[in-house]
Amino acid sequence: MDVEFAEADDGRWVEYDALARRAYGQPVPDITHLGPHADRRVAVRGGQVVAGGMGLLVPQWFGGRPVPAASMGCGCVAPEERGGRLAARLVQERVRVLQDKGAVLATLWTASTGYVRRLGWEAPAQVFSWTVPTAALKQAAADTMEITHGDTVQLAELRDRLAGRWNGPWQRPAWWGSWQQERHPDLATYAFAGSGREPSGVLTVATERTPGGRHLVVHDFWAADALAADAMLAFLGRHHGRIPTVMFERTGLPPGPLLQHRLASVGTATARSWHPWMLRVLDPARAVELRGWPGHLDDEIVLDLSDPDGTGSSLHTLSIGAGRARLTPGGARGRRSADVTLTRGQFALWYAGGYRSPAAAALAGLQGTSSALARLLATTADREPWLADYF
């Protein structure tokens, strides 16, 4: 009996919630918390829900502009249905629906990186969480900044402005705050501002109780500059008298050695590697058109863009100028050879600014001269990839 794909009504979604508990071996709260905001899809065989997942239409910042994107979450297949490519068929159906609604990108967090890589996704960055003794953060130089408690519209606007400095963060929707409070009821938000100035830092933390004691868990760390970052780390350090450890969530720090540079001894921090977020470009031409680009660039680069398995290649010309770009079929001025050859997955990684040097790009499999790779990478390397929300 073949499977049917359908949008889930409330009854089907309750069935899927029970299935997900069995498949994951634990409750999945976001199935309830995010369900009202999501496109909910299930696979049904013989009247029974055997797989499902949801998709959120949430723009993501790339090049300083929000790009329409589909965030894929809470997907699973019944254990007895695994091994028959049902997951791949369901993912394609979920993506198709959201692409029809305007998404040009698709993002997900997954431990099955090899599986989704074959479907066209690629991981733009490594993802780490950090654990550090609270007392070690006392070494951070604390600027004289005013600290206030409580979230405001002004802070949401600041988060959006700072998110635009990176490639990948959500343009957080209106329901984001209530979703976080449902997930973390004791979540606290703090604003940091210089005397008489507008806030330049936002910190959200929660206290977690474990058999080993209490930890301060950092969920959001948005700093406009080094002064704000120092003040925020120093604030965390002031908890050392009652909370021995600060844990930065996998989404809780921007990439780079910000934390390590503020510690007296790097050995006091422990990093844990997590499965990454992965990106797929659903419509390359529209994704290029809608993204932001460095205003000083004026270039034309011919790409040989192939499917994830290296087949079905075709020439495209990337034209950049005056802060805009276009990706058009064919070689520039009739050219029949490419400057750079890359797969759809590699295209997604480049789009997110994930290649930091020609040597790294060549090692990852991009083909082209060093100068051609440098020209291509310069178009997106002005911002690093970071997804600050886990779903």
C-alpha positions in Angstrom: 0.0 0.0 0.0 1.5 3.3 -1.1 2.0 6.3 1.2 0.0 9.5 0.8 1.3 12.9 1.9 -1.0 15.5 3.3 -1.3 18.6 5.4 -2.0 17.6 9.0 -5.1 18.7 10.7 -5.2 18.8 14.6 -6.1 15.1 14.8 -3.4 14.0 12.5 -0.9 16.2 14.4 -1.8 14.5 17.7 -1.1 11.2 16.0 2.2 12.5 14.8 3.2 13.8 18.2 2.7 10.2 19.6 4.7 8.8 16.7 7.5 11.2 17.3 7.7 10.3 21.0 8.1 6.7 19.9 10.6 7.4 17.1 12.8 9.8 19.2 12.4 7.9 22.4 11.4 11.1 24.2 8.8 14.0 24.0 9.4 16.6 21.3 7.9 19.8 22.8 8.3 21.9 19.7 5.7 19.8 17.9 3.2 21.4 20.2 4.9 24.8 20.6 5.6 25.5 17.0 2.7 23.6 15.4 0.4 26.7 15.2 3.1 28.6 13.3 4.2 25.9 10.9 3.2 24.0 7.8 2.5 20.5 9.2 3.0 17.6 6.8 2.5 13.9 7.5 2.8 10.7 5.5 -0.1 8.3 5.9 -0.2 4.6 5.0 -3.3 2.5 5.5 -4.9 5.3 7.5 -2.0 5.5 9.9 0.5 8.4 10.3 3.9 6.8 9.6 6.1 10.0 9.2 5.9 13.7 9.4 7.5 17.0 10.0 7.0 20.7 9.9 8.3 23.8 8.1 8.5 27.4 9.2 8.5 30.3 6.7 11.1 32.5 8.5 13.4 34.8 6.5 17.1 34.4 7.2 19.7 37.2 6.9 22.3 36.8 4.1 24.5 39.7 3.1 22.5 42.1 5.3 19.2 41.3 3.7 16.4 38.9 4.8 15.9 36.1 2.3 12.7 34.0 2.3 13.5 30.6 3.8 12.0 27.4 5.0 13.2 26.1 8.4 12.6 22.4 8.5 12.1 20.9 12.0 10.7 18.0 14.1 10.8 15.4 11.2 10.9 11.7 11.8 9.8 8.3 10.3 8.3 5.4 12.3 11.0 2.9 13.1 9.2 0.1 11.2 9.1 2.3 8.1 12.8 3.2 7.9 15.1 2.1 5.1 12.6 2.6 2.2 13.5 6.2 1.3 10.3 7.5 2.9 12.3 10.2 4.7 13.7 11.6 1.4 10.3 11.6 -0.3 8.7 13.4 2.7 11.5 16.0 2.8 11.0 16.7 -0.9 7.3 17.1 -0.4 7.7 19.4 2.6 10.2 21.5 0.8 8.0 21.7 -2.4 5.1 23.1 -0.4 7.2 25.8 1.2 8.9 26.7 -2.0 5.5 27.2 -3.6 4.8 29.6 -0.7 7.9 31.7 -1.6 10.9 30.1 0.1 14.2 30.2 -1.9 16.3 28.6 0.8 15.8 25.6 3.1 17.5 25.1 6.5 17.6 22.3 9.0 19.5 21.0 12.0 20.4 17.3 11.6 22.6 14.6 12.9 22.2 12.8 9.5 24.6 15.0 7.7 25.6 12.5 5.0 22.0 11.7 4.2 20.8 15.2 3.7 24.0 16.1 1.9 23.0 13.7 -0.8 19.7 15.7 -1.1 21.6 18.9 -1.7 22.2 20.4 1.7 25.6 21.5 3.0 26.8 22.6 6.4 28.2 26.2 6.3 30.0 26.0 9.7 31.0 23.8 12.6 28.9 24.2 15.7 30.2 24.2 19.3 28.8 24.7 22.7 31.1 26.0 25.5 31.3 25.3 29.2 33.5 27.6 31.4 33.9 28.0 35.2 31.9 31.1 36.2 34.9 32.5 38.1 37.0 32.5 34.9 34.7 35.1 33.4 35.7 37.6 36.2 38.8 38.2 34.0 36.6 40.0 31.4 37.1 43.7 31.6 33.8 45.2 32.6 32.9 48.6 31.0 30.7 50.9 33.0 27.4 49.9 31.3 23.9 50.1 32.6 22.2 46.7 32.9 18.4 46.4 32.8 16.2 43.4 33.0 13.3 42.6 30.6 12.7 42.2 26.9 11.4 45.1 24.8 10.6 46.0 21.2 13.8 48.0 21.1 15.9 45.0 22.0 14.2 42.9 19.3 15.1 45.6 16.8 18.7 45.6 18.1 18.9 41.8 17.7 17.7 42.1 14.1 20.3 44.8 13.3 23.1 42.7 14.8 21.8 39.5 13.1 22.2 41.2 9.7 26.0 41.2 10.3 26.0 37.5 9.9 24.9 35.0 7.2 22.1 32.7 8.4 20.3 34.1 11.5 16.5 34.2 11.6 14.7 37.5 11.1 12.8 36.5 14.2 9.0 36.5 13.9 6.6 38.0 16.3 6.0 34.7 18.0 9.6 34.0 18.8 9.5 35.4 22.3 6.5 33.4 23.5 8.0 30.3 21.9 11.2 30.7 23.9 9.2 31.4 27.2 7.3 28.1 26.6 10.5 26.2 26.1 12.4 28.0 29.0 9.9 29.4 31.5 12.7 31.0 33.6 14.5 32.7 30.6 15.7 36.2 31.6 16.7 38.9 29.2 19.2 41.7 30.0 20.1 44.8 28.1 23.5 46.5 28.2 23.9 50.2 27.4 26.5 52.8 27.9 25.6 55.8 30.1 22.9 57.7 28.3 23.1 55.6 25.2 21.0 53.1 23.4 21.5 49.4 24.2 24.4 47.7 22.4 24.1 44.3 24.0 21.4 41.7 24.6 21.9 38.6 26.8 19.3 35.9 27.5 20.1 33.3 30.2 18.3 30.6 32.1 19.3 28.5 35.2 19.5 24.8 34.7 19.5 22.4 37.7 21.5 19.1 37.2 22.7 16.4 39.6 26.0 18.2 39.7 24.5 21.5 40.8 23.2 24.6 39.0 24.4 26.1 35.7 23.8 29.4 34.0 22.8 28.6 30.4 23.4 31.4 27.8 20.9 31.2 25.0 21.5 34.6 23.3 24.6 36.7 23.2 24.3 39.7 20.9 27.0 42.3 21.2 27.4 45.3 19.0 31.1 45.8 19.9 33.9 44.6 22.2 32.8 46.9 25.0 29.4 45.3 25.1 30.8 41.8 24.9 33.2 42.4 27.8 30.4 43.8 29.9 28.2 40.9 29.2 30.9 38.3 30.0 31.7 40.2 33.2 28.0 40.2 34.2 28.0 36.4 33.8 31.2 36.2 35.9 29.5 38.0 38.8 27.3 34.9 39.4 30.4 32.9 40.5 29.4 33.0 44.2 26.4 30.8 43.7 26.6 29.2 40.2 29.9 27.4 39.4 29.5 27.0 35.7 28.3 28.9 32.6 27.2 26.9 29.6 26.9 28.7 26.2 24.3 26.9 24.1 25.3 25.7 20.6 23.6 28.8 19.2 24.6 31.0 22.1 27.9 32.5 20.8 28.9 33.9 17.4 31.7 32.0 15.6 35.2 33.1 16.4 37.4 33.2 19.6 35.4 35.8 21.4 35.2 33.8 24.6 38.7 32.4 24.5 40.2 35.9 24.2 38.5 37.0 27.4 39.8 34.2 29.6 43.0 34.2 31.6 43.6 30.6 30.6 42.1 29.0 27.5 42.3 25.6 29.2 39.4 26.6 31.5 36.9 26.4 28.6 35.6 23.1 27.3 34.1 22.9 23.8 31.6 20.3 22.6 31.0 19.7 18.9 27.4 19.4 17.8 25.7 18.3 14.6 25.5 21.4 12.3 22.8 23.4 10.7 22.6 22.8 7.0 21.5 24.9 4.1 20.0 24.1 0.7 19.5 26.7 -2.1 16.1 25.9 -3.7 16.2 28.6 -6.3 19.8 29.8 -7.0 18.8 32.7 -9.3 16.2 34.1 -6.8 18.5 33.5 -3.9 21.3 35.5 -5.6 18.9 38.3 -6.5 17.4 38.7 -3.0 20.6 38.5 -1.0 22.8 41.4 -0.1 26.2 41.9 -1.7 29.3 44.1 -1.0 28.8 47.5 -2.7 32.4 47.8 -3.9 32.4 44.6 -6.0 32.1 44.7 -9.8 32.8 41.3 -11.3 31.5 38.6 -13.6 32.3 35.0 -12.8 31.2 31.9 -14.8 30.1 28.9 -12.7 29.7 25.3 -13.7 26.9 24.3 -11.3 26.2 20.6 -10.9 23.8 18.4 -9.0 24.9 17.1 -5.5 26.2 13.8 -7.1 28.3 15.8 -9.7 26.0 15.2 -12.6 23.7 17.5 -14.6 26.2 20.4 -14.8 25.3 23.7 -16.5 27.0 27.0 -17.0 25.7 30.1 -15.2 27.1 33.6 -15.0 27.3 35.4 -11.7 27.2 39.2 -12.3 27.8 41.6 -9.4 27.8 45.3 -9.2 26.4 48.2 -7.1 25.4 45.9 -4.3 23.3 43.7 -6.5 23.8 40.4 -8.2 22.2 38.2 -10.9 22.7 34.5 -11.8 21.8 33.8 -15.4 22.0 30.6 -17.5 24.9 30.3 -19.9 28.5 31.6 -20.0 29.2 35.3 -20.1 29.6 36.7 -23.7 29.3 33.2 -25.1 32.0 31.5 -23.0 31.9 27.7 -22.9 34.3 27.2 -20.0 33.8 28.0 -16.3 36.0 30.0 -13.9 34.8 27.7 -11.0 33.1 24.3 -10.9 31.0 23.4 -7.9 28.0 21.3 -6.8 24.7 22.6 -5.5 25.8 21.8 -2.0 29.0 23.7 -2.4 27.0 26.6 -3.9 25.0 26.7 -0.7 28.2 26.8 1.4 29.6 29.6 -0.7 26.3 31.5 -0.5 26.5 31.4 3.3 30.2 32.6 3.4 31.4 29.2 4.6 34.6 29.2 2.6 37.2 31.4 4.2 40.1 31.0 1.8 40.8 29.6 -1.7 42.9 26.8 -0.1 39.9 25.7 2.0 37.6 25.9 -1.0 40.0 23.8 -3.1 40.4 21.2 -0.4 36.6 21.0 -0.2 36.4 20.2 -3.9 35.8 23.5 -5.7 37.6 23.5 -9.0 39.2 26.6 -10.4 42.4 28.6 -10.4 43.4 30.2 -7.1 42.6 33.7 -8.4 39.2 32.6 -9.7 38.4 31.0 -6.3 39.6 34.1 -4.5 37.3 36.3 -6.7 34.3 34.0 -6.0 34.9 33.8 -2.2 35.3 37.5 -1.9 31.7 38.0 -2.9 30.3 36.3 0.3 33.2 36.3 2.8 32.3 39.7 4.3 30.0 37.9 6.7 30.5 34.6 8.6 27.8 31.9 8.8 25.9 31.7 12.1 22.4 30.4 12.9 21.5 31.6 16.3 18.2 29.6 16.7 17.8 25.9 17.3 14.5 24.4 16.1 
